[in-house]
Amino acid sequence: MQKILRKNSTLYRGTTNPNDYKRNSPVYFLYNTNGKNIANRAYTKYPGSKVYTFIVKENLKLLNLGNPNAVRRIMETGQLDSFTLSKNGTIVSRKSNKNKDNEIAMRAKNLGFDGYITPKLGNFHQEIALYQSSNKIVHNSNNAPKHMDPLSTPPKIKTKMKLNLDPPYKSPKKRKLQFK
């Protein structure tokens, strides 16, 4: 019903402002090996937006909303429209709605969790919602630019080389070749 997100885990967020995670309302992140790719495809469509990397500062306790028991627990706190259970109660499905997702993150916080985590559910990608995330993660400012593939050859940088020699270097005088 709960998952622990380990200290030093990496999270991804596509946005125009790397500091928008500091707000008190829930903030959404992607995780796992394909999280960065999903963020690039889905959340960098707007001018100036790119994928930022964040590092978890401490172990986080997350409500696992891929687990039917966790969904039932949230349902006990009020109506739940974003997540539904199959008729036999064993399969979770999701319809994302920002306002309702924010409410679920708040309910998870009230139950003693740092936020919630969902695996890939149907057509919806995996996600982590953190409440008051600025206390729990830090922006990793060592991000490579969005267009850089980590396996590609780095772009060439043009530089001018200037030598500072002490004493100043002088070319030797040209001499005529003499043959006997």
Buried (B, 14 or more C-beta within 10 A) or exposed (E): EBBEBEEEBBBBBBBEEBEEBBEEEBBBBBBBEBBBBBBBEEBBEEEEBBBBBBBBEEEBBBBBBBBBEBBEBBBEBEEBEBBEBEEEEEEBBBEBEEEBBBBBBBBBBEBEBBBBBBBBBEEBBBBBBBBBBBEBBEBEEEBEEEEEEEEEEEEEEEEEEEEEEEEEEEEEEEEEEEEE
